[in-house]
Amino acid sequence: MTNQSSDSMSVPAHLHERTHLKPAIQAWMYFLNDKGRSPYTIKAFVADLNLLDTFLPPDITIGEITQKDLENFLNWLENERGIPCSPKSLSRRITSVKSFFRWLQRGGALVNDPADKLPQKTVSSPLPTVLTHPELKTALKTAENMRYGDRPDARPYTLLMLLLETGIKKGECTEINLNHLDVENPQDAFVFIRYTNPRYRYKERKLPLSQQWVEVFEEYAQQYALQDRLFPWTARRLEYILEDISAAAGFEKRISFDMCRWTSVLTDLIEGVPSDKIRQKLGISKIQFREARQKLRSLALQQGYDLGDDPEESPADN
């Protein structure tokens, strides 16, 4: 028996080489939805394929589309459409086209994949801003001073330590309820990052918390008489708290959720934490982690840490 991938088994039986492009795009949209892809990703990918549909002759079938047709389409997007197409948008559109035709070919709807030899134009976003080790120590010391100042406030230290220990995103932080914390045993404490939307359940994870964080959390919880949420304020209010730490520390850069996230996992990488553990901490896929890992290694080099060759670098998954 031929071993079929889960992708190929998801291609509807009614698709074949004489199918027109529009119904094939519709079927692919259902496939992406069933796979739990983000609604924004699905919307973008389908829009990219709809652009291809408007470019090609209206009566063309998927079996008649050639590599030359796709090359002409990409040239049209870049040079002839009359609407600017940024390198990042072009890269995504190439990804959309390649993913779509690969799915059709692997599922048996096509014998040959006309997009197989299209070159992928990868666009890397700039390196994120992180805290250097001295800045990290200064930021934590500043937040601790706020904890013991004239008007003691444990909230800045609780927030900053949590972000640096867990690397969670802003949206994840604001959704933490007190019942997501397991702090009964301070030496084995955790926070559970949960998602109410089942589409994002794959992002859920259990992240360890230090005994030091548990101690400041208990102090903070008493100060603010917490009821349900860990941080019962808006995301913007929490951003102001991080900015207050930045100002008190005398930083020109502003501490942000994203800066703490990258600083957290960069520290892990420098300390020798395995890449897959870092990926799980971030709550991202193996494909998404490839670019993140490259950025982390570049950031480490920028800070004077030469990690040598990447033993976990591997060709991109199909």
C-alpha positions as CSV (number, residue, x, y, z in Angstrom):
1,M,0.0,0.0,0.0
2,T,1.3,3.5,-0.9
3,N,2.0,5.6,2.2
4,Q,0.1,8.8,1.8
5,S,0.8,11.9,3.9
6,S,-1.9,13.6,5.8
7,D,-1.7,16.4,3.3
8,S,-2.4,14.1,0.3
9,M,-5.3,12.4,2.1
10,S,-6.9,15.8,2.5
11,V,-7.2,16.5,-1.2
12,P,-10.9,16.0,-2.3
13,A,-11.3,13.1,-4.7
14,H,-13.2,15.3,-7.2
15,L,-10.1,17.4,-7.9
16,H,-8.2,16.4,-11.1
17,E,-6.2,17.9,-13.9
18,R,-9.3,19.2,-15.7
19,T,-10.6,21.1,-12.6
20,H,-10.6,24.8,-13.0
21,L,-8.6,27.0,-10.7
22,K,-11.4,28.6,-8.7
23,P,-12.9,25.3,-7.2
24,A,-9.4,24.0,-6.5
25,I,-8.7,27.2,-4.5
26,Q,-11.9,26.8,-2.6
27,A,-11.0,23.2,-1.7
28,W,-7.5,24.4,-0.5
29,M,-9.2,27.0,1.7
30,Y,-11.2,24.2,3.4
31,F,-8.1,22.1,3.8
32,L,-6.2,25.0,5.5
33,N,-9.2,25.6,7.7
34,D,-9.3,21.9,8.7
35,K,-5.6,22.0,9.5
36,G,-6.2,24.7,12.0
37,R,-4.3,27.5,10.2
38,S,-4.8,31.0,11.3
39,P,-7.8,32.8,9.7
40,Y,-5.4,35.6,8.7
41,T,-3.0,33.1,7.0
42,I,-5.9,31.5,5.2
43,K,-7.2,34.9,4.1
44,A,-3.8,35.9,2.8
45,F,-3.1,32.6,1.0
46,V,-6.5,32.5,-0.7
47,A,-6.2,36.1,-1.8
48,D,-2.8,35.3,-3.3
49,L,-4.3,32.4,-5.3
50,N,-7.3,34.5,-6.3
51,L,-4.8,37.0,-7.8
52,L,-3.4,34.1,-9.9
53,D,-6.9,33.2,-11.0
54,T,-7.5,36.8,-12.3
55,F,-4.1,36.8,-14.1
56,L,-4.6,33.4,-15.9
57,P,-7.1,32.8,-18.7
58,P,-10.6,32.2,-17.2
59,D,-11.0,28.8,-18.8
60,I,-7.6,27.3,-17.8
61,T,-7.5,24.1,-15.8
62,I,-5.0,23.3,-13.1
63,G,-3.4,20.6,-15.3
64,E,-2.8,23.2,-18.0
65,I,-0.9,25.6,-15.8
66,T,2.8,25.6,-16.5
67,Q,5.9,26.9,-14.7
68,K,6.2,29.6,-17.4
69,D,2.6,30.7,-16.5
70,L,3.6,31.1,-12.8
71,E,6.9,32.9,-13.7
72,N,4.8,35.4,-15.8
73,F,2.4,35.8,-12.9
74,L,5.3,36.7,-10.5
75,N,6.8,39.1,-13.0
76,W,3.4,40.7,-13.4
77,L,3.1,41.1,-9.6
78,E,6.5,42.7,-9.4
79,N,6.7,44.8,-12.5
80,E,3.4,45.1,-14.5
81,R,0.5,45.1,-12.1
82,G,0.8,48.8,-11.3
83,I,0.4,48.2,-7.6
84,P,3.5,48.1,-5.4
85,C,4.5,44.5,-4.3
86,S,6.9,44.6,-1.4
87,P,9.6,41.9,-1.1
88,K,7.8,40.4,1.9
89,S,4.4,40.2,0.0
90,L,6.1,38.7,-3.0
91,S,7.8,36.1,-0.8
92,R,4.5,35.1,0.8
93,R,2.8,34.9,-2.6
94,I,5.5,32.6,-3.9
95,T,5.0,30.5,-0.7
96,S,1.2,30.4,-1.4
97,V,1.6,29.3,-5.0
98,K,4.2,26.6,-4.1
99,S,2.2,25.3,-1.2
100,F,-1.0,25.1,-3.3
101,F,0.4,23.2,-6.2
102,R,2.5,20.9,-3.9
103,W,-0.7,20.0,-2.1
104,L,-2.5,19.3,-5.4
105,Q,0.4,17.2,-6.8
106,R,0.9,15.2,-3.6
107,G,-2.8,14.5,-3.4
108,G,-2.9,13.1,-6.9
109,A,-4.9,15.9,-8.5
110,L,-1.8,16.7,-10.6
111,V,1.0,14.5,-12.0
112,N,3.5,17.3,-12.1
113,D,4.0,20.3,-9.8
114,P,4.4,23.4,-12.0
115,A,5.6,25.5,-9.0
116,D,8.3,23.0,-7.9
117,K,11.2,24.8,-9.5
118,L,10.0,28.4,-8.7
119,P,12.8,30.0,-6.6
120,Q,11.7,31.0,-3.2
121,K,12.6,34.6,-2.3
122,T,13.0,34.6,1.4
123,V,12.8,37.9,3.1
124,S,14.2,38.2,6.6
125,S,12.8,40.9,8.9
126,P,15.4,43.0,10.9
127,L,16.9,41.5,14.0
128,P,14.8,42.3,17.1
129,T,16.0,44.6,19.8
130,V,17.0,42.8,23.0
131,L,18.5,43.7,26.4
132,T,22.2,43.2,26.8
133,H,23.3,41.3,29.9
134,P,24.2,44.5,31.8
135,E,20.9,46.1,30.7
136,L,19.1,43.0,31.9
137,K,20.6,43.2,35.3
138,T,19.9,47.0,35.5
139,A,16.3,46.5,34.5
140,L,15.7,43.8,37.1
141,K,17.5,45.9,39.8
142,T,15.3,48.9,38.9
143,A,12.1,46.9,39.1
144,E,13.3,45.5,42.5
145,N,13.9,49.0,43.7
146,M,10.3,49.9,42.8
147,R,9.3,46.9,44.9
148,Y,11.0,48.3,48.0
149,G,10.7,52.0,47.3
150,D,9.0,54.7,49.3
151,R,5.7,53.5,47.7
152,P,6.4,49.8,47.5
153,D,5.0,48.3,44.3
154,A,5.7,44.6,43.5
155,R,3.8,44.8,40.2
156,P,6.7,46.0,37.9
157,Y,9.1,43.3,39.2
158,T,6.4,40.6,38.9
159,L,5.6,41.5,35.3
160,L,9.2,41.9,34.2
161,M,10.4,38.7,35.8
162,L,7.5,36.8,34.3
163,L,8.2,38.0,30.8
164,L,11.9,37.3,31.1
165,E,11.4,33.8,32.5
166,T,8.7,32.7,30.2
167,G,9.1,34.6,26.9
168,I,5.3,34.9,26.6
169,K,3.6,37.4,24.2
170,K,1.6,40.4,25.2
171,G,-1.8,38.8,24.4
172,E,-0.8,35.6,26.3
173,C,0.2,37.7,29.3
174,T,-3.1,39.6,29.5
175,E,-5.1,36.4,29.3
176,I,-3.5,34.6,32.3
177,N,-6.0,33.8,35.1
178,L,-4.9,33.0,38.6
179,N,-6.1,29.4,38.0
180,H,-3.5,29.1,35.2
181,L,-0.8,29.3,37.9
182,D,0.4,26.3,39.8
183,V,2.5,27.8,42.7
184,E,1.6,25.5,45.6
185,N,5.1,24.0,45.4
186,P,7.4,27.1,44.8
187,Q,10.2,24.8,43.7
188,D,8.1,23.3,40.9
189,A,5.9,26.1,39.9
190,F,4.3,26.6,36.5
191,V,2.1,28.9,34.4
192,F,-0.2,27.3,31.9
193,I,-0.6,29.4,28.7
194,R,-4.1,28.6,27.4
195,Y,-6.2,29.6,24.4
196,T,-10.0,29.8,24.4
197,N,-10.1,29.4,20.6
198,P,-9.6,25.7,19.8
199,R,-7.9,26.7,16.6
200,Y,-4.8,27.8,18.7
201,R,-4.7,24.9,21.1
202,Y,-1.3,23.9,19.6
203,K,0.1,27.0,21.2
204,E,-0.9,26.0,24.7
205,R,2.1,25.1,26.9
206,K,3.3,24.7,30.5
207,L,6.2,27.0,31.4
208,P,8.2,26.8,34.6
209,L,8.4,29.6,37.1
210,S,11.3,30.3,39.5
211,Q,10.9,30.2,43.3
212,Q,11.9,33.9,43.3
213,W,9.0,34.7,41.0
214,V,6.6,32.9,43.2
215,E,7.7,34.9,46.2
216,V,7.2,38.3,44.5
217,F,3.9,37.1,43.0
218,E,2.5,36.3,46.5
219,E,3.6,39.8,47.6
220,Y,2.1,41.4,44.6
221,A,-1.2,39.4,44.9
222,Q,-1.7,40.7,48.4
223,Q,-0.9,44.3,47.4
224,Y,-3.5,44.3,44.6
225,A,-6.0,41.9,46.2
226,L,-6.2,39.9,42.9
227,Q,-9.4,38.1,42.2
228,D,-9.4,36.4,38.8
229,R,-6.7,37.7,36.4
230,L,-3.0,37.9,37.0
231,F,-2.8,41.4,35.5
232,P,-6.3,42.9,35.6
233,W,-5.4,45.9,33.4
234,T,-5.3,46.6,29.7
235,A,-2.3,45.6,27.6
236,R,-1.5,49.3,27.2
237,R,-1.3,49.8,31.0
238,L,1.2,47.0,31.2
239,E,3.2,48.6,28.4
240,Y,3.3,51.8,30.5
241,I,4.7,49.8,33.4
242,L,7.5,48.5,31.3
243,E,8.2,52.0,30.0
244,D,8.3,53.2,33.6
245,I,11.1,50.7,34.3
246,S,12.9,51.8,31.2
247,A,12.8,55.5,32.3
248,A,13.8,54.7,35.9
249,A,16.7,52.7,34.6
250,G,17.9,55.5,32.3
251,F,17.5,53.5,29.1
252,E,17.2,55.1,25.7
253,K,15.5,52.0,24.5
254,R,12.0,51.2,25.7
255,I,11.5,47.8,27.3
256,S,8.6,46.0,25.5
257,F,6.9,42.7,25.6
258,D,8.6,41.7,22.3
259,M,12.0,42.8,23.7
260,C,11.5,40.7,26.8
261,R,10.4,37.7,24.7
262,W,13.5,37.7,22.5
263,T,15.8,38.5,25.5
264,S,14.4,35.5,27.4
265,V,15.0,33.0,24.6
266,L,18.4,34.5,23.7
267,T,19.5,34.0,27.3
268,D,18.3,30.4,27.0
269,L,20.3,29.9,23.8
270,I,23.5,31.3,25.2
271,E,23.1,29.1,28.3
272,G,22.9,26.0,26.1
273,V,19.2,25.2,26.3
274,P,18.3,22.8,23.4
275,S,16.7,24.5,20.4
276,D,13.5,22.4,20.6
277,K,12.9,23.5,24.2
278,I,13.3,27.1,23.1
279,R,10.8,26.5,20.3
280,Q,8.3,25.0,22.7
281,K,8.8,27.9,25.0
282,L,7.9,30.3,22.2
283,G,4.9,28.2,21.2
284,I,5.8,28.2,17.5
285,S,6.1,25.5,14.8
286,K,9.3,24.0,13.6
287,I,9.0,25.9,10.4
288,Q,8.5,29.2,12.2
289,F,11.4,28.5,14.5
290,R,13.9,28.2,11.6
291,E,14.0,32.0,11.1
292,A,13.8,32.6,14.8
293,R,16.8,30.4,15.5
294,Q,18.8,32.2,12.9
295,K,17.9,35.5,14.4
296,L,18.8,34.3,17.9
297,R,22.2,33.0,16.7
298,S,22.9,36.4,15.0
299,L,21.9,38.2,18.2
300,A,24.2,36.0,20.2
301,L,27.1,36.8,17.8
302,Q,26.2,40.5,18.1
303,Q,26.6,40.3,21.8
304,G,30.0,38.5,21.5
305,Y,28.9,34.9,21.8
306,D,30.1,32.7,19.0
307,L,28.0,29.5,19.1
308,G,29.8,27.9,16.1
309,D,28.0,26.0,13.4
310,D,24.3,25.2,14.1
311,P,24.1,21.4,14.6
312,E,20.3,21.6,14.2
313,E,20.2,23.4,10.9
314,S,18.3,21.3,8.4
315,P,16.7,21.7,5.0
316,A,13.2,23.2,5.0
317,D,10.3,20.8,5.5
318,N,8.1,20.4,2.4
